[in-house]
């Protein structure tokens, strides 16, 4: 998948995007989040029902995600998002009053998925609570990477 944001072209391999959705789904579904949200992605449910997951299952899920994106039913990039690249290759991600600096390449897409999920959550969540949750998300994500 390719997308243009702030006049810069970004790309992610579709099955990597699917795996990022799996990670964010697990974060919320398995109650790793700081606050309790009922956030999950229905298109992932068939995979979670399987006793044994094989690569073909990831490919099928990826195809379903591609269809949902094409139909405009899924979008992980909120309108008004700004991404800037730091000199060290990391990113600064800004949305309204929210700002996340030194976001690593592997953290950016899961962070955007989580951000968009929280922005579209009902009942509405304040930006300060979203900021708190996403700071916690990055902290958890980074602690997992260092284990």
C-alpha positions in Angstrom: 0.0 0.0 0.0 1.3 3.4 -0.9 0.0 6.8 0.4 1.1 10.4 0.1 1.1 12.6 3.2 2.6 16.1 3.4 3.8 15.7 -0.2 5.9 12.7 0.7 5.2 9.2 -0.6 5.2 6.3 2.0 4.7 2.6 1.4 4.1 -0.5 3.5 3.7 -4.1 2.3 0.1 -5.1 2.7 0.7 -8.2 4.8 2.9 -6.0 7.1 -0.1 -3.6 7.5 -2.3 -6.6 8.4 0.2 -7.7 11.0 0.3 -4.2 12.4 -3.5 -4.4 12.7 -3.1 -7.7 14.5 -0.7 -6.1 17.0 -3.0 -3.1 17.7 -6.1 -5.4 18.0 -4.2 -7.6 20.5 -3.2 -4.5 22.5 -6.8 -3.4 23.0 -8.5 -6.8 23.0 -6.2 -8.4 25.5 -6.5 -5.3 27.8 -2.8 -4.2 27.6 -4.1 -0.6 27.2 -3.9 1.9 30.0 -7.7 2.4 29.9 -10.4 0.0 28.9 -11.6 0.4 25.4 -13.8 -2.0 23.4 -11.6 -1.7 20.3 -11.1 -4.6 17.9 -11.1 -5.1 14.2 -13.8 -7.5 12.9 -11.8 -8.5 9.9 -9.3 -10.1 12.2 -11.8 -12.3 14.0 -11.6 -15.2 11.5 -7.9 -15.5 12.1 -8.3 -15.4 15.9 -10.8 -18.3 15.8 -8.2 -20.6 14.2 -6.4 -23.1 16.4 -3.3 -23.0 14.2 -2.4 -20.0 12.1 -0.6 -20.6 8.8 0.9 -18.1 6.4 -2.0 -18.6 4.0 -4.3 -17.3 6.7 -2.3 -14.1 6.9 -2.5 -13.8 3.1 -6.3 -14.3 3.2 -6.6 -11.7 6.0 -4.4 -9.3 3.9 -6.7 -9.7 0.9 -9.7 -8.9 3.1 -7.9 -5.8 4.4 -7.0 -4.7 0.9 -10.7 -5.0 -0.1 -11.8 -2.9 2.9 -9.2 -0.2 2.1 -10.3 -0.1 -1.5 -14.0 0.3 -0.4 -12.9 3.1 1.9 -14.2 1.1 5.0 -10.8 1.2 6.7 -8.4 4.1 6.8 -5.6 4.4 9.4 -4.5 8.0 8.5 -6.6 10.6 10.2 -7.3 13.8 8.2 -4.9 16.6 9.3 -2.1 14.2 10.3 1.4 15.6 9.8 4.5 13.3 9.6 8.0 14.8 9.6 11.2 12.9 9.4 13.9 13.6 11.9 17.6 13.7 10.8 18.1 10.3 12.7 15.4 8.7 10.5 12.7 8.6 13.1 9.5 10.5 12.8 7.6 13.3 14.5 3.8 12.6 14.2 1.5 15.5 14.9 -2.3 15.5 15.0 -4.0 18.7 16.2 -2.5 19.2 19.7 -1.0 15.7 19.9 2.7 15.3 19.1 4.9 12.2 19.3 8.6 12.6 18.6 11.3 10.1 17.8 8.8 7.5 16.6 10.7 4.7 15.1 9.9 3.3 11.6 8.4 0.1 13.0 6.3 2.0 15.5 4.8 4.5 13.2 2.0 2.4 11.5 0.8 0.7 14.7 0.8 4.2 16.4 -1.3 5.6 13.5 -3.7 2.6 13.7 -4.1 3.1 17.4 -4.5 6.9 17.0 -7.2 6.5 14.4 -9.0 3.8 16.5 -9.1 6.1 19.5 -10.2 9.1 17.4 -13.1 7.2 16.0 -14.1 5.5 19.3 -17.5 6.1 20.7 -18.1 7.7 23.2 -15.6 10.4 22.3 -12.2 10.3 24.0 -10.5 13.6 24.8 -7.2 14.4 23.1 -5.4 14.5 26.4 -6.6 10.9 27.2 -5.6 9.8 23.6 -2.2 11.3 24.2 -1.8 9.5 27.5 -2.9 6.2 25.9 -0.6 6.5 22.9 2.4 7.4 25.2 1.6 4.3 27.1 1.2 2.3 23.8 4.7 3.4 22.7 6.1 2.6 26.1 4.6 -0.9 26.0 5.7 -1.4 22.4 9.3 -0.3 23.1 9.5 -2.5 26.3 8.4 -5.5 24.1 11.1 -4.7 21.6 13.8 -4.7 24.3 12.7 -8.0 25.9 
